[in-house]
Amino acid sequence: MLSMIGLIGGLVLLIALTMRGMNILIVGPISALFVGVLSGLPLFPQLVGEGEANLVGNYMSGFTGFIASWYLMFLLGAVFGKVMEDSGAADSVSRFVVDKMGMKFAVFAIVLACAVLTYGGVSLFVVAFSVYPMALSLFKQADLPRRFIPAALALGSVTFTMTSAGSPEIQNWIPIDYLGTSPYAGLEVSIIVAVFMAAFGYWWLKRMISKAVSKGEKFEAREEDPVIDGERQLPHPLMGLVPLLVVLVIAFIFHDSLKQSALIIALLGGVISAYLLNRKYFKGFWGAVSEGTVGALIAIGNTAAVVGFGGVAKAVPAFDTAVDVMTSIPGSPLIGGAIAVSVIAGMTGSASGGQAIALPILAPHYMDMGVNPEALHRTVAISSGALDSLPHNGYVVTTIRSICNETHAAAYGAVGAVTVIVPLIGLAIAILLFSLGVGI
């Protein structure tokens, strides 16, 4: 009982302190300590046998494990974003969009760019780094409140593209090993749900922005923002789009063979192509590389701090109890599986974590019951992308704090609307359609 109080209390503490704007590098360990102490978890590795759970060991394993797996991708993604910004390529593309499509399509252009890159196999974190310079430029030219930029990035990255049929993102691939399905499982229902999430999410985001503008909110420039010089000569918009296409194409070509490592080649290709195509327009190439490096370190540190909390949470007795309860929900297997994966994803702050923990238990049980594996695959995938986006989620923390330099208090309301509520409604639609026999 005390362990369960610690687990739930630690999660609430993590979310509450994050929303209050405290440094996540401090909040993560404090929240993990709360969970560990109330669960009776030994504090140090020296107090337990080799390989046994302990607070410091489990926290640092999660922390360093994430950095080991993702540092190069974060580094190259941040450098790519800064190179696009410093060369004027991002400004050039954004001006082209504004000139050709009008200010009212500024948000649409950001969502579309994120969607194309995400569905093309570029990591969610990297997409935010890559598109942010263009998003900032578009919001500035359209005079829209900058606190909505994280929501625009998130809508195009972690909703209708991340969990859709055919998506190369890991959230669509994890169920394959457990259910024997393909990346295109539940295609018909997936298309319907994806179109709904994209259309409804975009409408809602635009409505929130319009309300804020009507109340007098405008774009507020900051000292650290790149200055848009109207007299500055910019590269041709095509020269700004080519590096993005290079990243997309290389990631797509090598995704099956190199998986996550394909991003290293893709992003390096993006940086090189951006330099070669736009080298005469740079203000300071190596300065941009340096700024990108610092940004990457901050971003990956913030995310790793949350992953470390998840490492401790999964080690306490209450977590196993919670998983057992979640995976034993009576009634429709699709509803039970969706609730289990979504809640566990919320507890760990990770969509892939929710699937990886729940599916080894759920899959054999539901398959023996004769549940359609394609329906279960798509339901589980969509459900993993809902409660995972609570305020402590690694992508949410990185995008709001490190990339966009906003506060949770200002930006998370819109982010939560498009990444939690919209996917939950999409999940309900998917379960209803599968229950009616659509696509089965």
URJO-V26447 format. One record per backbone hydrogen bond with DSSP energy under -0.5 kcal/mol. NH is the residue of the N-H (numbers start at 1). CO is the residue of the C=O. E is the energy in kcal/mol with one decimal. If there is no record, write none. Layout:
nh->NH co->CO e->E
nh->NH co->CO e->E
//
This chain:
nh->5 co->1 e->-2.1
nh->6 co->2 e->-2.2
nh->7 co->3 e->-2.5
nh->8 co->4 e->-2.7
nh->9 co->5 e->-2.8
nh->10 co->6 e->-2.6
nh->11 co->7 e->-1.9
nh->12 co->8 e->-2.5
nh->13 co->9 e->-2.7
nh->14 co->10 e->-2.4
nh->15 co->11 e->-2.3
nh->16 co->12 e->-3.0
nh->17 co->13 e->-2.7
nh->18 co->14 e->-1.8
nh->19 co->15 e->-2.5
nh->20 co->16 e->-1.4
nh->21 co->18 e->-1.5
nh->22 co->17 e->-2.1
nh->26 co->23 e->-1.5
nh->27 co->23 e->-2.5
nh->28 co->24 e->-2.5
nh->30 co->26 e->-2.0
nh->31 co->27 e->-2.6
nh->32 co->28 e->-2.2
nh->33 co->29 e->-2.5
nh->34 co->30 e->-2.0
nh->35 co->31 e->-2.0
nh->36 co->32 e->-2.8
nh->37 co->33 e->-2.9
nh->38 co->34 e->-1.8
nh->39 co->35 e->-1.1
nh->40 co->37 e->-1.2
nh->41 co->36 e->-2.8
nh->47 co->44 e->-1.7
nh->48 co->45 e->-1.4
nh->52 co->49 e->-2.0
nh->55 co->42 e->-3.1
nh->56 co->43 e->-2.5
nh->58 co->54 e->-2.7
nh->59 co->55 e->-2.5
nh->60 co->56 e->-2.6
nh->61 co->57 e->-1.9
nh->62 co->58 e->-2.0
nh->63 co->59 e->-2.5
nh->64 co->60 e->-3.0
nh->65 co->61 e->-2.0
nh->66 co->62 e->-1.8
nh->67 co->63 e->-1.6
nh->68 co->64 e->-2.8
nh->69 co->65 e->-1.7
nh->70 co->66 e->-2.1
nh->71 co->67 e->-2.3
nh->74 co->70 e->-2.6
nh->75 co->71 e->-3.0
nh->76 co->72 e->-2.6
nh->77 co->73 e->-2.3
nh->78 co->74 e->-2.6
nh->79 co->75 e->-2.4
nh->80 co->76 e->-2.6
nh->81 co->77 e->-2.1
nh->82 co->78 e->-2.2
nh->83 co->79 e->-2.6
nh->84 co->80 e->-2.3
nh->85 co->81 e->-1.7
nh->86 co->82 e->-3.2
nh->87 co->83 e->-2.0
nh->88 co->85 e->-1.0
nh->89 co->84 e->-0.7
nh->90 co->84 e->-2.1
nh->92 co->88 e->-2.4
nh->93 co->89 e->-2.3
nh->94 co->90 e->-2.4
nh->95 co->91 e->-2.6
nh->96 co->92 e->-2.0
nh->97 co->93 e->-2.3
nh->98 co->94 e->-2.5
nh->99 co->95 e->-2.9
nh->100 co->96 e->-2.6
nh->101 co->97 e->-3.0
nh->102 co->97 e->-0.7
nh->102 co->98 e->-1.2
nh->105 co->102 e->-1.6
nh->106 co->103 e->-2.0
nh->109 co->105 e->-2.3
nh->110 co->106 e->-1.5
nh->111 co->107 e->-2.4
nh->112 co->108 e->-2.7
nh->113 co->109 e->-2.3
nh->114 co->110 e->-2.3
nh->115 co->111 e->-2.4
nh->116 co->112 e->-2.6
nh->117 co->113 e->-2.0
nh->118 co->114 e->-2.7
nh->119 co->115 e->-2.7
nh->120 co->116 e->-1.1
nh->121 co->118 e->-1.6
nh->122 co->117 e->-2.4
nh->127 co->123 e->-2.4
nh->128 co->124 e->-1.6
nh->129 co->125 e->-1.7
nh->130 co->126 e->-2.6
nh->131 co->127 e->-2.7
nh->132 co->128 e->-1.8
nh->133 co->129 e->-0.6
nh->135 co->131 e->-2.5
nh->136 co->132 e->-3.1
nh->137 co->133 e->-1.9
nh->138 co->134 e->-2.6
nh->139 co->135 e->-2.8
nh->140 co->136 e->-2.1
nh->141 co->137 e->-2.3
nh->142 co->138 e->-2.4
nh->143 co->139 e->-0.7
nh->143 co->140 e->-0.5
nh->144 co->139 e->-2.4
nh->148 co->145 e->-1.6
nh->149 co->146 e->-2.0
nh->152 co->148 e->-1.9
nh->153 co->149 e->-2.5
nh->154 co->150 e->-2.6
nh->155 co->151 e->-2.7
nh->156 co->152 e->-1.5
nh->157 co->153 e->-0.8
nh->157 co->154 e->-0.6
nh->158 co->154 e->-2.8
nh->160 co->155 e->-0.6
nh->163 co->159 e->-1.2
nh->164 co->161 e->-0.7
nh->166 co->183 e->-3.0
nh->167 co->164 e->-1.9
nh->172 co->169 e->-1.9
nh->173 co->169 e->-0.6
nh->173 co->170 e->-0.9
nh->174 co->170 e->-2.2
nh->176 co->173 e->-1.1
nh->177 co->173 e->-0.6
nh->177 co->174 e->-0.8
nh->178 co->174 e->-0.7
nh->179 co->175 e->-2.4
nh->180 co->176 e->-2.1
nh->185 co->182 e->-1.8
nh->187 co->184 e->-0.9
nh->190 co->186 e->-2.7
nh->191 co->187 e->-2.4
nh->192 co->188 e->-1.8
nh->193 co->189 e->-2.6
nh->194 co->190 e->-2.8
nh->195 co->191 e->-2.4
nh->196 co->192 e->-2.1
nh->197 co->193 e->-2.9
nh->198 co->194 e->-2.6
nh->199 co->195 e->-2.7
nh->200 co->196 e->-3.1
nh->201 co->197 e->-1.9
nh->202 co->198 e->-2.0
nh->203 co->199 e->-2.4
nh->204 co->200 e->-2.6
nh->205 co->201 e->-2.5
nh->206 co->202 e->-2.7
nh->207 co->203 e->-2.1
nh->208 co->204 e->-2.4
nh->209 co->205 e->-2.3
nh->210 co->206 e->-2.7
nh->211 co->207 e->-2.3
nh->212 co->208 e->-1.9
nh->213 co->209 e->-2.6
nh->214 co->210 e->-2.4
nh->215 co->211 e->-1.1
nh->216 co->213 e->-1.9
nh->217 co->212 e->-2.3
nh->221 co->219 e->-0.6
nh->225 co->222 e->-1.4
nh->229 co->227 e->-1.0
nh->230 co->228 e->-0.7
nh->232 co->229 e->-1.1
nh->239 co->236 e->-1.4
nh->240 co->236 e->-0.8
nh->240 co->237 e->-0.8
nh->241 co->237 e->-1.7
nh->242 co->238 e->-2.4
nh->243 co->239 e->-0.6
nh->244 co->240 e->-0.6
nh->245 co->241 e->-2.2
nh->246 co->242 e->-2.6
nh->247 co->243 e->-2.1
nh->248 co->244 e->-2.2
nh->249 co->245 e->-3.0
nh->250 co->246 e->-2.4
nh->251 co->247 e->-2.2
nh->252 co->248 e->-2.0
nh->253 co->249 e->-2.5
nh->254 co->250 e->-2.2
nh->255 co->251 e->-0.8
nh->258 co->254 e->-3.0
nh->259 co->254 e->-0.5
nh->259 co->255 e->-1.9
nh->261 co->258 e->-1.8
nh->262 co->259 e->-1.7
nh->263 co->260 e->-1.6
nh->264 co->261 e->-1.1
nh->265 co->261 e->-1.0
nh->266 co->262 e->-2.5
nh->267 co->263 e->-3.0
nh->268 co->264 e->-1.9
nh->269 co->265 e->-2.4
nh->270 co->266 e->-1.9
nh->271 co->267 e->-2.5
nh->272 co->268 e->-2.5
nh->273 co->269 e->-2.6
nh->274 co->270 e->-2.3
nh->275 co->271 e->-2.1
nh->276 co->272 e->-2.8
nh->277 co->273 e->-2.4
nh->278 co->274 e->-1.4
nh->279 co->275 e->-0.9
nh->281 co->278 e->-2.0
nh->282 co->279 e->-0.8
nh->283 co->86 e->-0.6
nh->288 co->284 e->-2.0
nh->289 co->285 e->-2.1
nh->290 co->286 e->-2.2
nh->291 co->287 e->-2.3
nh->292 co->288 e->-2.4
nh->293 co->289 e->-2.0
nh->294 co->290 e->-2.0
nh->295 co->291 e->-2.3
nh->296 co->292 e->-2.2
nh->297 co->293 e->-2.0
nh->298 co->294 e->-2.0
nh->299 co->295 e->-2.4
nh->300 co->296 e->-2.8
nh->301 co->297 e->-1.8
nh->302 co->298 e->-2.3
nh->303 co->299 e->-2.1
nh->304 co->300 e->-2.5
nh->305 co->301 e->-1.8
nh->306 co->302 e->-1.0
nh->306 co->303 e->-0.6
nh->307 co->303 e->-2.1
nh->308 co->304 e->-2.5
nh->309 co->305 e->-1.2
nh->310 co->306 e->-1.8
nh->311 co->307 e->-1.8
nh->312 co->308 e->-1.5
nh->313 co->309 e->-2.8
nh->314 co->310 e->-2.3
nh->315 co->312 e->-1.3
nh->316 co->312 e->-0.6
nh->316 co->313 e->-1.0
nh->319 co->316 e->-1.2
nh->320 co->316 e->-0.9
nh->321 co->317 e->-1.8
nh->322 co->318 e->-2.6
nh->323 co->319 e->-2.5
nh->324 co->320 e->-2.4
nh->325 co->321 e->-2.2
nh->326 co->322 e->-2.7
nh->327 co->323 e->-2.5
nh->328 co->325 e->-1.2
nh->329 co->326 e->-0.8
nh->336 co->332 e->-2.8
nh->337 co->333 e->-3.0
nh->338 co->334 e->-2.1
nh->339 co->335 e->-2.6
nh->340 co->336 e->-2.5
nh->341 co->337 e->-2.5
nh->342 co->338 e->-2.3
nh->343 co->339 e->-2.7
nh->344 co->340 e->-2.3
nh->345 co->341 e->-2.5
nh->346 co->342 e->-2.0
nh->347 co->343 e->-2.3
nh->348 co->344 e->-2.2
nh->349 co->345 e->-1.3
nh->350 co->345 e->-1.5
nh->354 co->350 e->-2.0
nh->355 co->351 e->-1.7
nh->356 co->352 e->-2.7
nh->357 co->353 e->-1.9
nh->358 co->354 e->-1.8
nh->359 co->355 e->-2.8
nh->361 co->358 e->-1.2
nh->362 co->358 e->-3.0
nh->363 co->359 e->-2.5
nh->365 co->361 e->-0.9
nh->366 co->362 e->-2.9
nh->367 co->363 e->-2.6
nh->368 co->364 e->-2.0
nh->369 co->365 e->-0.9
nh->370 co->367 e->-1.3
nh->371 co->366 e->-2.1
nh->376 co->372 e->-2.2
nh->377 co->373 e->-2.6
nh->378 co->374 e->-2.3
nh->379 co->375 e->-2.3
nh->380 co->376 e->-2.7
nh->381 co->377 e->-2.4
nh->382 co->378 e->-2.4
nh->383 co->379 e->-2.4
nh->384 co->380 e->-1.8
nh->385 co->381 e->-0.6
nh->385 co->382 e->-1.1
nh->386 co->383 e->-1.3
nh->387 co->383 e->-0.5
nh->389 co->386 e->-1.8
nh->390 co->387 e->-1.2
nh->393 co->390 e->-2.4
nh->394 co->349 e->-0.9
nh->397 co->393 e->-2.8
nh->398 co->394 e->-2.6
nh->399 co->395 e->-2.9
nh->400 co->396 e->-2.6
nh->401 co->397 e->-2.3
nh->402 co->397 e->-0.9
nh->402 co->398 e->-0.5
nh->403 co->398 e->-2.5
nh->404 co->399 e->-2.2
nh->406 co->400 e->-3.3
nh->411 co->407 e->-2.5
nh->412 co->408 e->-2.4
nh->415 co->411 e->-1.6
nh->416 co->412 e->-3.8
nh->417 co->413 e->-1.7
nh->418 co->414 e->-1.9
nh->419 co->415 e->-2.1
nh->420 co->416 e->-1.9
nh->421 co->416 e->-1.6
nh->422 co->417 e->-1.8
nh->424 co->420 e->-1.7
nh->425 co->421 e->-2.2
nh->426 co->422 e->-2.3
nh->427 co->423 e->-2.6
nh->428 co->424 e->-2.0
nh->429 co->425 e->-2.0
nh->430 co->426 e->-2.3
nh->431 co->427 e->-2.5
nh->432 co->428 e->-2.2
nh->433 co->429 e->-2.6
nh->434 co->430 e->-2.7
nh->435 co->431 e->-2.3
nh->436 co->432 e->-1.4
nh->437 co->434 e->-1.4
nh->438 co->433 e->-2.5
nh->440 co->437 e->-1.4
//
